[in-house]
Amino acid sequence: MRFDDIDMRILALLQENGRMTNVELAERVGLTAPPCLRRVRALEEAGAIRGYHAALEPAQLGYNLIVFALVSLKSQAETDLQAFEKLVAEIPEVRECHMLNGEIDFILKIVATDLPTFQNMLTSSLTTAPNVAHVKTSFTIRTSKSLPGVPVPA
């Protein structure tokens, strides 16, 4: 799908505030409400908008630890990669999983309430998983930038 300037403004505004009403969105992009809603629906159907969610503050929910884990597998056969991806999809604390090229096969973003909880998840679910060769972890000290989505050109 090709996006015109209005589509790009709709995408940027909804990425910034997914709770914006259609009326407000229409006003901000210079349309009336019905054509604006049609455009939003078309962007959703085309897959440009994957969904809407609330951005939660981890610490407010007790998740005081953010860890990045670098995972190397013993085998990179497609069935083994898919098995690992299926495994991490079932671990709620794993919030992101990205396959990499090079020495490391996957990087995971993991949240935990505290160190013992993280260690338990690490030793019971991750390091003991089939095909896992080794896992290196790094705890975040602070987060200075965390933006959702992607840059949308003006």
Steps between C-alpha positions, in 0.01 A plus 500: 500500500623847414445768760422861418568797728168465682561128565842583642353767730232255615766239576720748688212636707360157590846371590538797734152465650295193410211623716441806283138513386425474132351850510819646647715301257291621205535861612877465541548356149248727327224250423145446612438204731358242251788509246752508785347187651506329158871580471572367849312178419691466171831549686396233751392256227825558310695411813662844543325524838549175692296595803451738790628470855570690816865570579536378857763609751682177599606623846140590588411134447798375700730424206815662633747302289554520125750252361635439153601141433726393213420141410711266289354173379679174425319467167360760264284260301165663428309249714731574795463877453123467490499277808698761693268780382199296609658443841570869566154596375363304797716683759303812600807681635662489154359814344704504180687236301714592201698257286845635416773414254852429618620323815184564700177344376241694703474804722219503753359784705385361832320667790493369856378617837832426669830314464388167655196488270718570197757239607226242541361569152851495355602169654166320471384615157776653293840344567351152529305526174585251229762620253616797714881511500544804724331813625671830590296755691534871570282697740398850403620778725260757360300563186563837340291443188212269428270592215225283356470425132709651224589852382225625270620760248312831521 
